[in-house]
């Protein structure tokens, strides 16, 4: 096996830097959930925990969960799941964090 080239050597740290960099709140009413704000919302009963959401939507997803984010969109919390099916297709699934209802599934 050959050692990775220079670009391969740089790809991992660069990708990690991009993924771990803080993300400012986007214009248009979207805000990534800060961990403390999300924790307070769960403790106050405003939203369901990730574990509760996953348990309620498990059989309704088109594949396996590969990633999850929580955001505030227009004043309400939404879980956004990235789901990969058995054919490798990627889906974005939006779930209302209060009710646990799937709002939309979109292939990416």
Secondary structure, 3 states (H helix, E strand, C coil): CCCCCHHHHHHHHHHHHHHHCCCCCECCCEEECCHHHHHHHHHCCCCCCHHHHHHHHHHHCCCEEEEEEEEEECCEEEEEEEEECCCCCEEEEEEECCCCCEEEEEEC
